[in-house]
Amino acid sequence: MAEKKGAVPPDYDVNAKWDACLDLTVRRFVYSSLGGAFAGLLFFRSPVTRWASIALGAGIGIGSAYTDCSRAFDAPSSSSPNLASPKTTPKTSVSQGADE
């Protein structure tokens, strides 16, 4: 198995930030599109306005995800509460003194 030569600090772990941003973007896109679809069905009779409300909801979801992701990439991950990289605990070996 390959060993990790050096662990990347969470502030500079770009892969974790990209994973969190993609996850956030997909979730917000889907949830806001569903909210727009529900609002369109509730308030509008015309299919065109219903599709417009779905598009508006999707745009709001993508826009809010873009805002949070741009904050995450501009600042260290510890300062952005919406995007949390996976928590890793460092493994430390404690010797009992008998093996020395």
Buried (B, 14 or more C-beta within 10 A) or exposed (E): EEEEEEEEEBEEBEEBBEBBBEEBBEEBBEEBBBBBBEBBEEEBEEEEEBBBBBEBBBBBBBEBBBEBBEBBEEEEBEEBEBBEBEEEEEEEEEEEEEEE
